[in-house]
Amino acid sequence: MYLLQSGAPSDPRPENEAAVYQFLDAHRIPFHRIDHEPVHTMEDCLAIDRALGGEICKNLFLCNAQKTVFYLLMIQETKSFKTKDVSRQLGVSRLSFGTAEDMQRILHIAPGAVSPMGLIFDSAKDIRLVIDEDIKKAEMLGCHPCVNTASIRLEMQDFFEIFLPAVGKVPAFVTIPPAE
């Protein structure tokens, strides 16, 4: 059983996770949190989804073929990423997964914990945020706070109206069809 808690934890946390809570608090963005064992698949997230009261979105760290432009793609956990569909909509010849080294350098995140919360570390504005149209229809956003041993939930309105302006991001939207 997972315990849904309001706000930041009082115990010490990894630096990147603590920075997320500090950022949310500084911008007066209310959130709820669940601490859990490391999760490695979207299937692992299902029980956490139920406890959070919404879906954790799938976040993918991508780059162009030349590895000069980086993207954070947010899609519903039930959808599948098809490179050609998203590449075409963005006008990019070919997207591929970015390296763990670039992910750590830019977003301060390790594979398995990719999250829009990592955008607080993108001071050079290297990341282009891309969001599946269906994500913005949800009431809540569930994601990791830059570690895969906790998950947070915040209002989607707060994400779009407070968080994204605070990190200087204007997302591009794409349409990703339901998984076949």
N, C-alpha and C positions, 0 to 999 in steps of 0.2 A: 504494500500500500504506500502510495506517495502522499507526502504532506505538502499541500499548497500553502505557501507562505507569502506574506505581503512584504515587499521591499527587500533591501539588501541584508545579507547575513551578518551576524556579529563576529563570527569566527574568521580567522585569516584565510584568504583566498589567493590563487595565482594573480599576479600583477595585472594581466589583461582582463581577467574576470572582474576584479575589484574596480578597474578603470571603467568598465561598462556600468556598474552600479553607481559609481560616482557621477558619471556623465548623465545617466537617467535622473538621478536625484537633483543634480545641478540645473537640469532643464525642466524640473518638476513634471516628469513623465512617470505616472504611477505604473507599477508593474507587480506581477506575482511571480513567484519562483518555486521551482521544485528541484531539490537535489536528488541525484540518482547515480547509480553505477554507470560507467562509460557505456554509451550506445554506439553501435557501429553500422546499423542498418535502419532503414525506414520502418521495418517491421518491429524493431526494438522500441521505436517511438510510439507505437500504438497505445500502450498503457499510459504513457506520459501524456499523450494527446487527450485521453479521457480525463485524466486528473487535471490538466490545464484548462479543460473546457473548450478546446479548439484544436485545429491541426497545427502541427509544426510544419513550416514550409521547407521544401527541399532547396538548398542553396548550393550553387555550383560556381566554382572559380574557373574562369575560362580566359583564353587569350587568342589573339589573331595568330596566323601562321608565322609571322615574323617575331612574335613575342614582344611586340612594342605597345600593344594596347590590351588592357586587362578588363574583364567584365565580371560582375557578380550577378548571376541569374537566379532569381527567386521564382520557383514554380510550386504548384500544389504537390503535396507528397504522393498523390495518386497518379500523377502524370509522368510521362516518359520524355526525356530530352532527346531530340533528334537534331543533330548538328546542322544538317542542311536546311531545316525549317527555320531555325533561329538565325543562322548565318544569312539566309536570304532576306529575312525581315529587317536585319540590321545593316544590310548592304556590305557585309564582310565576306571575303572569298571563302574563308574556312576558319571555323572556331575549333579549338582543341582545349583540353584541360591544362590549366596552368600548373607550374611546378610547386612542390611543397615549399621550396626555398623562396620563391616569389610570394607565395601566400603568407608565409611567416614574415617576410620583410615588409610587405605592404599592409597586411591586415592584422598581423600579430596573432595568427590563427594557424593551428596545425590541421592536417587533413582529418576529417571526421567531426570538426567543430565549425565548419564554414557557416558564417552568419552575417546578416546585415549589420550587426552590432560592431563588427570589425571595421566598419566605415569610420568609426571615431578615430582610428589610427591612420587613415589615408590623408595625411596632411599635404602630400604632394599632389593630391587629386588625380591619382593614377587609375582609379577604378571607375568604370562606367557601369551604373546600376541599371539592370534590365529586369523588368517584372512582368510576369504572366498577367494578362488582363484579369483573369479570374481571382487572383490574389487580392486585388483592391476591393472586391465585393464582400470579403469576409469582415466580420466585426472585430475579430482579434487576430493578432499576429503572434505565433509561437515560434521561438527560435532559441538557439544556444547563446549564452553570454560569453562567446569566444572560447568556451571549453565544452567538452561533451559529457561532463559530469553534472550539469545543471541545465535547466530549460526555463525560459521566461515567457510570460504572456503580457502583452500590452495592447491597448486599444489601437485598431488600425488607423483611426482618425489621428491619434497622437503620433503614430509613426509617420504619416504623410504630412501633417501640419506642424509638428514640432521637431521630431527627430531628423527627418531629411533636410529641412532648411538649416538646422543646426550643424549638420555635417557638410552642407553645401552641395547636396545632390538633387538633381532633377532627373527622375528616372525616365527611361525609354520603356514603352510597353510593347509586348509581343503577344501574339495569340498562339497558345500551345493546345492542340487538340487533346481530348481525353485519351488515356492509354488504350491501346487496342486489346 
